């Protein structure tokens, strides 16, 4: 996500709005196919279980199509319209493959943990490892693949840099896919003779998800996660241009700052379970949003208003210290720490709601709840990509140009900081409507245990 917009516009010369559309269309398609994939996976009869066959084949297809997102055959780069449709089609293939992999992978995670606090631990740990890998990959990519040439050319305008990066990432992804399959094989359950698996019927498919959408608690989390993801994708897309044009960081500084966003998000994910254990999930979301909003206000005041020169350097103990970079790194990393808390908390809340749904309907729809959340967050991602393309055009950026006007660059910084802070605040307003806490979930678990014993406990849900 972060590099794609840069690649399409800077290296391939695609219009900002068209680049946003190419990514948005595919992500929206990805969202639409999530519920269908969840239903198929939940009702799969296989010797190797409901999840692992899709994780294998979906993962392999994702890796292959990912590589060809970047390594575009020359026949498709000669004309802007042809390039646009190539990117649309390849993104559609990539997103379809990713749906097959990620929906089943997420559902497997829901099946692994059934405890209220353990769900938070699992999602926080998963997100934390994700951020660690992002530091080793995308953050270091600035130094490994995008060192600015001595002739003043922007490294992000050279297509071969992106292709080198794609090859390394594809190989790494294959290694991790094999690791995931091997390390989770103990969770494979032969479902060939399962009595609770039904044949696909469109009416049953609709009924399956109508119950999920009809859950008043779920709708709050769905909307909350959509708002959070809209902010994450919008900032992730725009901040790459902020590094290059607004702050004018060197390749090394870009790695440090971009890595800082992942360190912040990773720290947020790691400390999230401890914060939840102390304060519960809903209060932690409030604290996270407050941090996110304040950090964006600070970045706006420091750099958009010109309070601190963006090239400010101080000599301390004989060393030149880039003060502006350190200030940006600090507040930007704290913003991403808040996002690193919000994302896995929402996932763990969804696992809770799946258990509430089991109490209400008698069916455990882990795949369905996970896919519905995925569907709606990807709709938000699609909107975020579309908006980011139009924001770049609106602030005055010119695609394919290595030099942008000072007014356009300053507008970009202002738009990025204002949008991210505002969206975080809206997320806090949404979560005020969420009533579920630790005590509520304990009652649900006790009621389900009683039902297993042949007893019935009536709860007001």
Phi, psi and omega in degrees: 000313187294318183272338188299315181297319176299316183297311183297320187269318185278314185272324183259350175074023179282145178302142182303313181296318180294322178298317177297319180295316181303319180282323183292317181301313182294320181290325176295318176299318177303317180296317183297323184279347181301308181300321179297317180295323179296317180296316179298314182294315180299336185242031180268131172262119183202145175299330184260019175088180184275345189246314192298321178300322180287324177299319180294300186287324176294322179294316179296316180294325178296315182297316182295312181291329176302315182300318184279357167294325185263317182274081184277122177303144185302331181297338183263356183259358185283337183225136183299319181295318178296318178299316180302312183289329174298314181294323177298311183295314182292324175294324177296317178297315179300313184291325177295316178297317180296325177299312181301319181286306192288324179298315182286326177296317179295317179297322177300321178296323177295325182285332184291319183243133179238359181267145184304308182285325180296328177298318178296319179298314182298311182293323178294318179295316180300313181294323179296316177296323178301317179292324178298317179293325178296326177293317181290336183254270185304322181293313180288345179301327179301320181277321185282322188242345188233046173287127182293128179298157182291343182277005177090357178291139176289129181298333181283358177262002182255113187298323183299332177298318180291324181292319176301315179299317182299320181296314181296315181294323181295317178297316179298319180298321179297318178299315181291326178298315178298319179298315180299314182298317182291315187284344180249011184296337180291346179267003178289129177236123179297118183249015183297330182247019181294136182271346183263012179258131185245157175288154182291126172222134186300320181296318178294325177298316178295315180298323182303315183269341177296322178297322181291312179294333182282349179287116184296329178289320181298321183299326178296313181292323177301312181292319179302312183292326177298317180295315180300314183291325176303314179295317181299312183290320179299313181291318181299323180287316186282329186293337177296321177288328177298317178301313188285313190256313186287310181268342179055049179286151171285171181300320178295318179294324177298318178298318180295312183291316180294321175295327179298324178297323182282324174298316179299312180296321179295317177299318178302316180293322182290318182278345183306312181300324179291320177294320179296319180298329182274317188243349186083170192287315185296312178301324181296325178297322179297314181298321181295317181294319179301315178299315182299315182295312182298323180294320179289326174297318180296316179297321178297312182295318185291317192247323181288321180283347180085013179302320176243126174299137184290347178250022185293126179229135178239145176267116182234121183052038176084000180248140176279119184250120178285090186300318182298320179294320181294317178296317178297314179303315183297306185286325179292322178293322178295322176301314181288336173297319176299317178294325178294337175278317188292319185298304180291333176298316180298321178295319180290327174297321180294322176296322175300314183294330175298322178290323175298319178298324177296321178295321184284322188247345183085358180245138174263113185245057180304313180298319181295315179295317179297319182289323179294318176297317179298317179304310185286325178291327178287329171300316178296321177298318179299316178297319180299317178295318180297314181295319183298321177297318180287328176297317180299320176291319183296321182285348175108013179287146179246120184295143178079356182263135178275351180235126178244156182290149178303322179297316180296320181294317179292322176298323179298312179300314180298315182297319182295311184289321180292315183296314184294320178292320180294317181294322177298320179296319179298322179300321179296322178296322181294315187289348176299338183273001184270119188262353190277135177223188184298317181295320179299314182291330177293322177295321178297315181297318178297321180294321178293321177297320179295321179297323177298330180274001180091006178263167178226126179244127181267122177241148179272092180240000000 
